[in-house]
Amino acid sequence: MLAWIALFCLPSAASAADAPSFERDARPVFKAYCFECHGAAEIKGGLDLRLRRFAVRGGDSGPAIVPGNTTDSLMLQRVKDGEMPPGGKRLPADQIAALERWIAAGAAVLRDEPETLPPGIDISPEERAYWAFQPIRRREPPQLAGVVQHASQLAAQPDADLVRSPIDAFVLARLREKGLRFAADADRLTFIRRATFDLIGLPPTPGEIADFLADSSDAAYERLLDRLLASPHYGERWGRHWLDVAGYADSEGNGNDDTPRPYAYKYRDYVIRSFNADRPFDRFITEQLAGDELVPRPWNNLSAEQIETLAASGFLHTAADVTASGGDPVMGGNLMVTDMLKIVGSSLLGLTVGCAQCHDHRYDPIPQVDYFRLRAVFEPALDPAHWRQPAARLVSLYTDQDRAKAAAVEAEVKPLEDAYHAKQTKFLTEALEKELEKFPEELRGKLRDAYNAPADKRSDEQKQLLAANPKVNISAGVLYQYNQAAADELKADQAKIAAKRAEKPVVDYVSVVDEQPGTLPPTRLFYRGDYRQPQQEVQPGDLTIAAPDGKRFEIVPHDPQLATSGRRLAYARHLMNGEHPLVGRVLANRVWLHHFSRGLVDSAGDFGVLGVRPTHPELLDWLAAEFAGNGWSLKHLHKQIMLSSVYRQSSVGRPAKLAAGGGDARALDADNAYYWHYPVRRLEAEILRDRILEAAGMLDRTQFGPAVAVTADFVGQVVVKDELPRRSVYLEVRRSQPVSFLTTFDAPVMTLNCERRVPSTGAPQSLTLMNSEFVLKQAGHFAQRLRTLAASAAHSSPLAPREESPAASAAPPASPLAKHVSHAWQIAYQREPTPEEMELACQYLNEQLAALAAAGVKTDHELAALTGLCQQLLSSNEFLYVD
């Protein structure tokens, strides 16, 4: 193989560098559409298209191509006619044109071709040269003329661009290529709102705004970020991002049953705590891939840290598990393993590895055998041949101390129960004897014997006797019919026993993905991905293409002295060693994506050939190197990004004049792919709900714990059960019952995972804000909050109007309605209303009050009018959007 690769890489003078070639123009098309039948698993019709020479030689129908002659090239004609590939899938016109140009130009190759080929599809030098598979190098930022490093210098050079960090230099270099420049800095109120929503998903408080606006130093920005990053709500905000890509759900996804996962929340809490603690991301990923291999066995008397580490392994069990309610465990297990590998592929590798399950990947250099190498890494813990249902993956958290406490409590309960049973027997006997007095003397003995005989030893005569005289069938459950006082006394004794037994430590569990010690199942490649057709055994390892030097990472054979195979731990450490070409780029790109609503690679889960090319590849490498080089600290990376001029820009860009002719920025870059202004971003679904609750004064900031249950209301909308106002990250994620309000605003339904949320704008969103019971109730709470504030003489506003609104009001007018309006704007928008807004809002309230009075509506007119105003604020663009 090595000799063949060396031969294949030899240069050839067959064509110029810019001329059409087999390697660049024909082979990618053949791989995507033809190799499956003509070169990969089989050679149909005797035609092999893996080499140009094979195509010229042709198959059973003769030569497939004739260099320089497109008319006689049979393969090209069949492609044009739609006969090939079979199945009705036609080649795109541009790819047919590429093949035609190549043949017409002589069907050249770039290198001398080998004499023979091994089975399957090789990885070509062109595929290895693809940007995502190159080693990550820390790029030096470009040196730019005409820039300043501090905002104060802009006064002397108003046309200069402000470069605060290497990030700015990379972005500005691309902007200048397009004739663009940075927008001006956003005002300070906008920045604190933006940063606060970005990092904790909640609005800044009046005091926080006042402190920041009063601090005119540039260091105020860093102090603000430090405070936000230290907030316990930071992990809730950024943990939600990771839960999306991990595919987290609180149910199994097993059809209509959709069995709850009662302990899945421990993984969610682990994620939130990890982000809050700035757990190094290499450790964070390692624990999720191999948490069980990091905790020594036996798992007894576990510490809080060990429990968290075991809970982290839930990452490998986020996919749906149809075996929770029975069925074929082998089929169900294979389905889950397939989905798990897709999640690992999109979240960490940024590749659609699942496309190589049935055959070599048609676009990316992932052979089918590489897919099964990855599967072999995880199969010892997720073995479909010995599949364990979810209940079998629970590890008890009972400690020796808990067991001792439980035994002590039971010892105290025993005499209470003995006394209870003795008393119960006494009361039942008394009731029986009293009832027997109503029967003839000769029947009493027989009835007493039948009653006292064990149920399974009663004669037929006794059974008939009791059936004919139901009045003597006295049990504890019906004792109240005979002696109410005795029944009440027994009930009180039961309550005492229950209260004492409640002192026992609660039995708790953590769901763990782990290997069964002493088992190491073989992984076999499946013919066409069918688990019922296993073929040769495959050893664990990373993707071949992920090794730039061609030396694929492979895991050493199992050490018999280890309790587990160690495969996942070895693989995790390999991924997070800082040198993997994919992982660092994928993770850094996700961080950038969540700050700017688009990634440097906009297809966050697909860095492959079908993905979007990076707009700033040098910056992406710099961020990846920065992330790994600073101990994988996510909070450090946040600060690097958020202190840059790119992040501090206003969302209102300025026109750019081209060197030749006129033009503006939107004509040059309508999608803002080059970041010439900060994007206008709508709040995500969970943050919108949280902000509504916060404005209403109802948000419960209690952290962690079991998921808040959801249920369907009388019209079929899925709502929060009992209307508990917890933060949305703690709501139950039921695959079959996603919360209606959240899905309306583009929260994902976890059929698998969510690589990137795509915001939409549609009528259902407006209708929800107009008619949702949730919004209407919170608008009412908001209105009541305004009345409470107005009644408080101690309340005063530290908030200022937006800096870009010079016509803002001074002190709020003395009118009670004006006070309500002022408070409403402060709460909803973190600013005072402008004079125009004040006038319109007061006019609306007065009109509502008059209309309600004229209609004779028997309600609190002021509260009803304020509720209408509050609902408008909760539905407004300024409330829904960050900037």
HELIX and SHEET records of a PDB file:
HELIX    1   1 LEU A    2  PHE A    8  1                                   7    
HELIX    2   2 PHE A   22  ALA A   26  3                                   5    
HELIX    3   3 ARG A   27  TYR A   33  1                                   7    
HELIX    4   4 LYS A   44  GLY A   46  5                                   3    
HELIX    5   5 ARG A   52  ARG A   57  1                                   6    
HELIX    6   6 LEU A   74  ASP A   81  1                                   8    
HELIX    7   7 ALA A   93  ALA A  104  1                                  12    
HELIX    8   8 PRO A  125  ARG A  128  1                                   4    
HELIX    9   9 TRP A  131  PHE A  133  5                                   3    
HELIX   10  10 ALA A  151  LEU A  154  5                                   4    
HELIX   11  11 PRO A  166  GLU A  177  1                                  12    
HELIX   12  12 ARG A  188  ILE A  200  1                                  13    
HELIX   13  13 PRO A  206  ALA A  214  1                                   9    
HELIX   14  14 ALA A  219  LEU A  229  1                                  11    
HELIX   15  15 HIS A  233  ALA A  246  1                                  14    
HELIX   16  16 TYR A  265  ASN A  276  1                                  12    
HELIX   17  17 PHE A  281  LEU A  294  1                                  14    
HELIX   18  18 ALA A  304  ALA A  312  1                                   9    
HELIX   19  19 SER A  313  HIS A  317  5                                   5    
HELIX   20  20 VAL A  322  SER A  325  5                                   4    
HELIX   21  21 PRO A  329  VAL A  344  1                                  16    
HELIX   22  22 GLY A  345  LEU A  349  3                                   5    
HELIX   23  23 VAL A  353  ALA A  356  5                                   4    
HELIX   24  24 GLN A  368  PHE A  378  1                                  11    
HELIX   25  25 PRO A  384  HIS A  386  5                                   3    
HELIX   26  26 PRO A  390  ARG A  393  5                                   4    
HELIX   27  27 ASP A  400  LEU A  436  1                                  37    
HELIX   28  28 GLU A  441  ASN A  452  1                                  12    
HELIX   29  29 ALA A  455  LYS A  457  5                                   3    
HELIX   30  30 ASP A  460  ALA A  468  1                                   9    
HELIX   31  31 PRO A  470  VAL A  472  5                                   3    
HELIX   32  32 ALA A  476  GLN A  481  5                                   6    
HELIX   33  33 GLN A  484  ARG A  501  1                                  18    
HELIX   34  34 TYR A  527  GLY A  529  5                                   3    
HELIX   35  35 THR A  544  ALA A  546  5                                   3    
HELIX   36  36 ARG A  567  LEU A  575  1                                   9    
HELIX   37  37 VAL A  583  PHE A  596  1                                  14    
HELIX   38  38 PRO A  617  GLY A  629  1                                  13    
HELIX   39  39 LEU A  634  MET A  642  1                                   9    
HELIX   40  40 SER A  645  ARG A  648  1                                   4    
HELIX   41  41 ALA A  665  LEU A  668  1                                   4    
HELIX   42  42 ALA A  685  ALA A  695  1                                  11    
HELIX   43  43 LYS A  721  GLU A  723  5                                   3    
HELIX   44  44 SER A  728  TYR A  730  5                                   3    
HELIX   45  45 SER A  740  THR A  744  1                                   5    
HELIX   46  46 ALA A  763  ASN A  771  1                                   9    
HELIX   47  47 GLU A  773  ALA A  791  1                                  19    
HELIX   48  48 PRO A  816  TYR A  829  1                                  14    
HELIX   49  49 PRO A  835  ALA A  855  1                                  21    
HELIX   50  50 HIS A  861  LEU A  874  1                                  14    
HELIX   51  51 ASN A  877  LEU A  880  1                                   4    
SHEET    1   A 2 VAL A 147  VAL A 148  0                                        
SHEET    2   A 2 ASP A 161  LEU A 162  1                                        
SHEET    1   B 2 LEU A 394  SER A 396  0                                        
SHEET    2   B 2 TYR A 509  SER A 511 -1                                        
SHEET    1   C 2 THR A 523  PHE A 526  0                                        
SHEET    2   C 2 PRO A 534  VAL A 538 -1                                        
SHEET    1   D 2 VAL A 710  ALA A 712  0                                        
SHEET    2   D 2 VAL A 718  VAL A 720 -1                                        
END                                                                             
